[in-house]
Amino acid sequence: MSGGLDSGLKTSKIIVWAALAAVIIAAVVAVIVGVSGSKGSDGAKAAPEGTAVQASNLVRENSRVLSQAKDEKAVLVEFLDFECESCGAAYPFVEELRTKYGENVTFVQRYFPLPGHRNSMTSALAVEAAAQQDAHEAMYKKMFETQAQWGESADDKSAVFRGYAEDLGLDMTAFDEAVADPATKARVELDKADGAALGVTRTPTFFLDGQVVNFQTLEEFEAAVAATAAK
């Protein structure tokens, strides 16, 4: 019985991981097509795949660094929307890359809330407010781990995000002030403006060492990260 159960569990895991991989690959391929060939709201054509971009727009002094490599050999920047299902699907893969290559690759996140998502801006404001209390990583993880519970809702989920801040033990007076502060929203919008200037039109969009990531499979993506980490 135990052998059959183990076999069934292994088969289920394989199916789940295969499905997840298919979702991420499809999402990222769509991202690449959008980055390389579509036009943004300002009519500017997106940067071609593999094209180097201006470092000043890609990573600023106040950009949120998810993890800083001790021996940095490469930088992976992700423009994301916390309500984006494709970003949520990519989340475990990004975490896997951090585990494997965090010693040599610095991971940076830039906000890129999409207008079609009711809580894209409010979730970004909550993450940025948490980041101001050195809880960026904890809130980022909380958002993606609970995305299925609040994403794609027509209701304002600010109270839910405030609850996450309470769960993390944040100073709630400071958190509320940061969420309400126009400077916090301006900080999020600066990220989005930089992304738009770089040709970002969809999320997630990744830049590896200043170039738009171009890959067709997760294996190719990891291989590209591994290559830069080993240089």
Sequence and secondary structure as in RCSB ss.txt:
>XXXX:A:sequence
MSGGLDSGLKTSKIIVWAALAAVIIAAVVAVIVGVSGSKGSDGAKAAPEGTAVQASNLVRENSRVLSQAKDEKAV
LVEFLDFECESCGAAYPFVEELRTKYGENVTFVQRYFPLPGHRNSMTSALAVEAAAQQDAHEAMYKKMFETQAQW
GESADDKSAVFRGYAEDLGLDMTAFDEAVADPATKARVELDKADGAALGVTRTPTFFLDGQVVNFQTLEEFEAAV
AATAAK
>XXXX:A:secstr
 HHHHHHHHHHHHHHHHHHHHHHHHHHHHHHHHHHHH B TT  B   TT B  HHHH  TTSEEEE  TT  EE
EEEEE TT HHHHHHHHHHHHHHHHHTTTEEEEEEE   TT TTHHHHHHHHHHHHTTT HHHHHHHHHHTHHHH
TT SS  HHHHHHHHHHTT  HHHHHHHHH HHHHHHHHHHHHHHHHTT  SSSEEEETTEE   SSHHHHHHHH
HHHHT 
